[in-house]
Amino acid sequence: QALLSLCLGEPPVPRGLTSNPDLPAQTLSLRWQSDSSLFDLEIFHTELMNVVLNETVAVKADPVTGLHSWTWHSPLPLECTSLSVHIRARNQLSVSQWSPLQTIPGSDIPVKSESYMFPQDKMVPVGSNMSFCCIVKEKEDFKEIMYGRQEMNATRLSRRTYAITVTNQPASGNTGTNVICFSQRLTLTGAVVFVGYPPGDEGLVCETRDLASAECSWKKGRDTRLRMKRSRTKYTLNGRQETHYTRTTDRTHCPICSKVWEENWTLVARNPLGTVQLTDSAQLTDRVHLLAPANVTVVEVKAWSATLQWSWSVAAYKKLEMVCQLRLFTHELSSTRNYGGPGLSSVVLEGLWPDSDYTVTLRCGSKHSFWKWGDESGPYRIHTKMDRPDALDVWMWMDSSNTGCVFWKPLSVRKSHGALDGYEVSQSSAEEDGWTTVSLPPGNFSYPIILNNSSDITVAVAARNPAGLSQPSTVTTPAYRADSQLSVSELLGTNGSFVLSWEPNVNASSGYVVEWFPTGCSGLCPVDWKKLPESDSSFTVNSDSLVAGVRYTVSVYSLSTGAPLLLQRWQGYSQEMIPSQSVSELSPNQTGSDVLLSWRATDMKQQRGFIRGYTIYLANAAHLDLIANITDPEVQSYRVKGLSLSSYKFVVKAYTSAGEDAGATVAIKMEMDTDMLFVGILVPLGIMFCCLILISICCYKKREWVKKAFYPEIPGPKVPGDWSSPQGPLDVKPSPHSLVHIVESPEWDFTKEGLFPVPEEEEESENDNIEVDTDSDEPALLRYYNQVVGDGSHSNQVSDSSGSSTASVGSTQTEITYAGIQSPTSSQGVCGGGSYRPQMQSVAGPKIEFEADFQDDGLNTGYKPQGSWQLDSPEAENLSGSLGSPTSVTSSQFLIPECSEEKPQPPNTWFHNLLSGKS
Amino acid sequence: MEGAADSDTPVTERSAADRAAALARLLHRDCTRLLELYKERESFLSQHAPGGERLVTLALCPEALSTGEQVGHVRSALRRCMGLLECLIVREVEEMGEELEGEYESLRKTVRDRLGHLLHSTGALLEEGEGGCPPSPPLQCTEGQDEVEASGSFAAKIWTYRVLLELIHWTDSASQTLHLFHSEKHGQQQQLL
């Protein structure tokens, strides 16, 4: 075959192909002999003959053995299924025949009938890709492969082998990630893969605690997520396996890494996924980390200092130049003090406060090439001794010319230097020799002073504690100056404080005192003060010692050898508020139509600010109407003018710069002035009465003229025909409460229908242009007559009933309306028992429009038609001459009924009688 | 004195059997809970039950005739379970270290302690003349690994699962047998009285 190949020009077939699988590494090493250096390689899955590799490689022969070797890394575990390999040589012109197949048996061969999964217990880094295969045991079906809780897509490699590939694997849990192969009914087999990180340790630092050995520590870094014991990170330091190390939150320590100091350190951290190497290099003196001082104690305690002592557990420290830091804690305040020296073991703590608790901690470090502070000692408590108190701050306040009070401020803890036992107050006057001393308990901060005579008193006050008596503080009684004796300035607060300034005084050799207290206070007043050096001429009274809405008296005194001298005084509010009470004694006083409101300002304590004025409101139902704003607080009355008779409610409010108070309310009901009432009624009545008398007298004197003017003589009737036959007088009074339409129509039979009563309302609606005074109290008859008198010249007007009746005669188309022809009802029964019944036709024709009224009238025995109209009556043309006289319908003359004495007198009757002189 | 001792003996036996039965019931609940915790950790066990042979069988002893002999048989199985449990603990500590201290690890220790008490109390019952199977040879932990098809972490997990199943099975069996044993003793005592 070789000869044949040579003859054909082919390279010889590679010989002796052998395969050497490395199952954990999933590699297959091939070796063969050949003279060529270029080869084609093919690897199959034996059962299904799927090609997994087809590659041309250039491999040179090993010069020693003459063998060619090449290694293939399989993506799948080599156990998954059987692999077949063959190779051929290649030159530039041709290729050789393939070598015989070399088969690497997998675990899916029939002799291995159980289920298997590969690989087992593999450790891989997070994010890597990996393939798993499941070999199903004989006579068992395959369902799926799960990676953790994830179902994967499986690929069939052989009759019994299925494979999955997982990409970008996440970190495993504590016991790894399970890869399980399931059949339809049970768990066939599985594997566990551990996915984690290589070591992430960093920051190796070595130091010495005893100036001889070394302790190293490093930062642990990222969690490798590999919990299994065999996969945990292993450490070596300078090549030595480190097994005894401790872990803190973020660092790993090996307590004694080396008994001698090595200047160079190398730490190797290794786990199955990787290795990291850390180095450190330093001189021993540069890495001194001292232990904590031991046996810390105080050997001497004084009021203002203490001596602290301690020892070292390492003898080598005694020669070490070190620096120690002492931390003092007292009342939640801390301070640090540094001390230095070789083998430092004691310090004197200066600047302590007497009778105070201190807690001390101590730590030290190497002074040269300071590396870090050593461990801190445990806290040690110190209590200093007591000392005499500081001098008191004393002031004397005079509330009258001969009484006052000496005040002193309580000493703070820092100044009392121990719990106070009490105070000693001594006083002396110029006229008396020696001092009079009284002892007061520690709770007292004032003492009353009485001046028996005009001489000043000097008072000395000292505080006492177990350590002794303080230096006495003296004060001389200042001269009492009432406010009225001074020009007290108004002081305005600034942000709740008083900002004061005054002219410097040359006599203030000992400085100034600013004193403030609530104005008007007496007895135990909260007097406060501040002593200032002579260089100061201004001061701010802070809001802490002031109460808003309280008036303060602020005084400045100059201090010298004698009594304090008052320089200036103010009164003011640190912050003004609205008055807490309204004005008092608010009262109204009516004067005619005016009301005088008067009130009194509220007390000073309730003012809570300077009263700037008053506002007066008129209270209505829901709001207040401002009447006046009085800007002068001294004005405490106001006159409200021009009020009508009604009830009023006034509200008076005082206001400060902060605003108005709630207001005081007063109500008043305006009443009529009785005198003016009488004047207003009686004067017009008197005037009217006089006028009536004058008119009556005048009319009486001129009664003849009045009679001629208004009641001329009525000429007697002239009868043209034969009127001798006795005929009864015709009563023509109109029917009471009726209006009559008199309508003449030639076609109408007068004998059938006559005049119809027309209701007033109907008349009004049909004759809007006719005024009918139905509401008048004037009797209807008189009104009728008056109409006749007033309108007699206009006889053709419709409103003139008598005239109209005359003028309408002969005109069958004219509607005649007797508007207002009425008669008092009382006259009907007396005078003939009936009323006028004209039987004229209505213009509306034969139809009876007001049948009900008509029928009612039929019940009465009134006037019946007695004949036809006298159309040619000579009197019909002039009716004005018949005014005031009864008139016959037929003759157009006024008739005087016989029973006139029983009829109610028309309104003009008495006047007529008066004019005619009848009684 | 002897007579007094004889009169006290039944009462002591009855109460000891009763206590052993109660302890077995408690242990059965503990083992059931231990398996639940293990399934929570290894979730695949909840999907399909792994196949395989029983780890502990009664083939060690011929068929029991009396209840006392049944107690002896169960005790032998529990001793085998105890050996398996101790192997399990050694293996898990070896693998994971003792740093993990969750509910599973705590209950695992409790089961071991209570199983030891149950073996002791049932042994005391058998010493009263009920007899039992001869003691089985001490279990070597390597045997546990040999009994699974493959080595490795997965095989260990399956083996652990089977050990827990055996614990549940035999503690339940012990509970029932000891209850029966207690009932019989109680009945005999009533007949004597």
Contacts between the chains, C-beta under 8 A, distances in Angstrom:
chain1	res1	chain2	res2	distance
A	114	B	149	5.8
A	115	B	149	7.6
A	116	B	150	6.9
A	117	B	154	7.3
A	120	B	150	7.2
A	120	B	151	7.6
A	120	B	152	4.0
A	120	B	153	7.4
A	120	B	154	6.8
A	121	B	152	4.9
A	121	B	153	5.1
A	121	B	154	7.9
A	146	B	44	6.5
A	146	B	47	7.7
A	149	B	43	6.3
A	174	B	41	7.8
A	174	B	96	7.0
A	174	B	100	6.6
A	175	B	41	6.4
A	175	B	42	7.0
A	175	B	96	7.3
A	175	B	153	7.4
A	175	B	157	7.5
A	176	B	153	6.0
A	178	B	42	6.5
A	178	B	43	7.7
A	178	B	44	5.1
A	178	B	154	6.9
A	178	B	157	7.4
A	180	B	44	4.5
A	180	B	47	7.8
A	182	B	47	7.1
A	182	B	48	5.6
A	183	B	48	8.0
A	185	B	48	7.0
A	186	B	48	5.0
A	186	B	49	6.4
A	186	B	50	6.6
A	186	B	51	4.8
A	187	B	44	6.8
A	187	B	45	8.0
A	187	B	47	7.4
A	187	B	48	4.6
A	187	B	49	7.2
A	187	B	50	4.3
A	187	B	51	7.2
A	187	B	158	7.9
A	189	B	149	7.4
A	189	B	150	7.2
A	189	B	154	7.4
A	190	B	44	6.9
A	190	B	154	4.4
A	190	B	157	7.9
A	190	B	158	7.8
A	191	B	152	7.0
A	191	B	153	8.0
A	191	B	154	5.3
A	192	B	152	6.9
A	192	B	153	3.9
A	192	B	154	5.0
A	192	B	157	7.3
A	227	B	96	6.0
A	227	B	97	7.8
A	227	B	100	7.4
A	228	B	95	5.5
A	228	B	96	6.6
A	228	B	153	7.8
A	229	B	94	6.4
A	229	B	95	5.8
A	229	B	96	6.6
A	229	B	97	5.3
A	230	B	95	7.6
A	232	B	97	7.8
